[in-house]
Amino acid sequence: MKNLTRSELKAIASQCSQYEPVSSQFTSSLSNASTSCETCSHYVDRKCTLDLIDQIYDNMTE
């Protein structure tokens, strides 16, 4: 995985069909801009367990 900024992780999550918030209580307590790979249940140890980040990022930058 590339070294991505928080804004890039937010953009990727907004394009990801598999984005699943860690918990609805957690995301409701944050701002509307809380959709990010960092708040996704598939994001563990700074990696996507579905291995989608690079693919989505590459599609966004083409």
C-alpha positions in Angstrom: 0.0 0.0 0.0 1.2 3.5 -0.8 1.8 6.0 1.9 -1.5 7.9 1.7 -2.7 11.1 3.4 -5.9 11.3 5.5 -7.6 13.2 2.7 -6.7 10.4 0.2 -8.0 7.8 2.7 -11.3 9.7 2.9 -11.6 9.9 -0.8 -10.9 6.2 -1.2 -13.5 5.3 1.4 -16.1 7.4 -0.3 -15.5 5.4 -3.5 -15.4 2.0 -1.8 -18.4 -0.3 -2.2 -17.2 -2.4 0.8 -16.8 0.5 3.2 -18.3 -0.5 6.5 -18.0 1.8 9.6 -16.4 0.2 12.7 -19.6 1.1 14.5 -22.5 3.4 14.0 -22.1 4.9 17.4 -18.5 5.8 16.7 -19.2 7.5 13.3 -22.3 9.3 14.6 -20.1 11.0 17.2 -17.8 12.4 14.6 -18.2 15.0 11.9 -19.9 14.3 8.6 -16.4 13.9 7.1 -15.8 10.7 9.1 -16.0 8.4 6.2 -12.4 7.2 5.8 -10.5 4.0 5.5 -9.4 4.7 9.1 -13.0 4.3 10.3 -13.7 1.2 8.3 -14.0 -2.2 9.9 -11.9 -3.7 7.1 -8.9 -1.4 8.0 -6.7 -3.2 10.4 -3.1 -2.3 11.4 -3.1 0.5 8.7 -4.1 -2.0 6.0 -7.2 -2.9 4.1 -8.0 -6.6 4.9 -9.8 -6.7 1.5 -6.7 -5.3 -0.3 -8.8 -2.6 -2.1 -7.0 0.6 -1.3 -4.4 0.5 -4.0 -6.9 -0.6 -6.6 -9.4 2.2 -5.8 -6.6 4.8 -5.6 -5.2 3.7 -9.0 -8.7 4.0 -10.5 -9.2 7.4 -9.0 -5.9 8.7 -10.4 -6.2 7.4 -13.9 
